[in-house]
């Protein structure tokens, strides 16, 4: 079972905490490196475009869709 990890992120100047499994954090970091940006900027983009009130769920869906697009 994956371990959840709480991290503090800066979303457009607003500090918040997000709980995600380590595997999702690892993917967000990989995506940010690939796009030459920071994880906070990726998460800010996710937050602006999310269709749910839950940021953690929106991040998981973003990562899932990102990985699906690579197939």
N, C-alpha and C positions, 0 to 999 in steps of 0.2 A: 504494500500500500504506500502511496506517495505521501511524503511529509509536506504539510502546509508551512508556509513561511510568510511572516508579516514583514512588509517593507514600507518605508515612507517614500512617497513620490511627490514631486512638485508638478501640479497641473496648472499651468499658466499662472504661477505665483501663489497658488493655493496648495498648502501642504495637507496631504491625507495619507492614511494607511490603507494598504491593500493586502489581503490574504490570498495567496495563490500557492499551488503546489510547486515544488522546486522545478519540476520539468517545464512548467509554463514560464517561470522566471528565466530559465535557461534559454528557452525559445525567444522570449522578448529580447534578451541580450543579443542573441545571434542575429535577429532581425535588425536590431538597431545598428549593429556593426556592419551588416550588409548594406544598410541604407545610409551609413555614415552619419548617424545621428545618435541621440541619447535615448535610453529606455524611457525617461520621463517625457520626451517629445512624442515617442510612439504612443505612450499611454494617454497623453493629452489629445492626440488625434483620435484615439479610440473613444475617449470620453466625449468628445464633440459629436461623434457620429453614432454613438450607441443607441440601440433600440430598446434598451432595458434600463431600469433605474439602478441595477447592480453592476458596478464597475468590474468586479472580479469576473462575473459571468461574461461581460462584454469582452474582456481581455481573453478569456478562454476561447470564445467564439472567434475572435480575431485570429488567434494563433491557429485554431483548427482550420479556418478558411484559408489562411496563408499557406499552411502545409498542404491542403487539398489542391490549391492552385499550382503547387510545385509538381504534382503528379502528372 
